[in-house]
Amino acid sequence: MKHMSQETEIERAYRGATPGSAVLAKQAASLMPSGITHDSRHIAPYGLFMSHAEGAYKWDVDGKRYIDFFGGHGALLLGHNHPDVTAAVRDQLGRGTHFAGRSELEIRWARLITQMVPSGEQVRFHASGSEATLMAVRLARAFTGRPKLMRFQQHYHGWQDDMTVGYASHFDGTAPIGVPEAVASQTVVVDPYDSETVATKLVPGTDIAAVILEPFGAATGKVPLEAEFLHRLRELTERAGVLLIFDEVITGFRAAPGGVQEAAGVTPDLTALAKIVAGGLPGGAVTGRADIMAGLDFGAAARSGREKIYHPGTFNACPVSAAAGIAALEIIRDGTACTRAARLAETLRAGLNEVLREAGLSWVVYGQSSAFHIYMGEAPFEPRALGREGLHR
Ligand code: PLP
């Protein structure tokens, strides 16, 4: 009962402080399913409506200022409206937003990625992270001629059909609504802490084309993985002729200028990128081994007699995103921004843990690099159990 009344009190205070958002939430409800545009914004009693942002802050429509720890779903390592990124975007807006043709920006952008990301020999641009992981898997299937994809429980790689099984639900391998069983059956979902099953499945002669993972662990390390696991996975995949795909959509240019692969010293075959790569604007990229990327190359396909992977996309390498991406990567490449963000997060984690200790709570704040998570369970702290219990209940 105490818990219930506390909740009501919090809700009452929230409603009282955010009347503008309440009005807009009512209008949105009749126009969009649940009134939202992203499932994570399904918040009770309603999510806030924002009016503007600057640096580390954002303001809601009632004029309240918030420290933004979410940072554009991880896209804004440099904060809101970094002057160099904003200037590059403004300049590009004056030159045109879409040429339906090539631009020099693509070369500068691709060059930075190949210089910074250890696995990056060639690049193909996309409009989002989901598209980048979609292409990485298609490249792997085309290269190996095998149908299956190995994924880890609760690792997020976007919302396309291949990536729905075993993320928030359907850990038994059945197909989520709207996804055919025939597609779901091509995905092998494994517990990353079950090293025996991982090793048994990654053997020569397997029908698995690729393993994809969030290299920090599910939800940017909420269920953490050690670098040792990445090394072991590299050995197993190499031996089995299975391609290793790092989904560095969040960790890319954050864990280090070259992502987790640079920090951990493990080079995957393919890497999916988005968010920071496009300076916080819409955009994504796949980078990796040139012989695998050749699946997209007209000349290589003709020479090998293999069918080329089809890949259009109206907003691939959109000039505005390219300009923002170049400006952001040029700042990030010397490592100072990653180090500063990681140091600030470390201070924050330590401070929050101190507050929890003083309050006598068994909760723990933890995380790698500039990420942080709050464990709100009973002692003992066992983040691995989150993988089994489910992060999204
Ligand atoms: N992969 C990871 C690790 C992500 O965190 C996300 C998005 O949060 C995606 C892929 C999908 O990216 P997008 O939302 O741009 O499609």
Residues whose N, C-alpha, C, O or C-beta is under 5 A from the ligand:
A	BS01	PLP	H73 S128 G129 S130 E131 Y156 H157 G158 E214 D247 V249 I250 A274
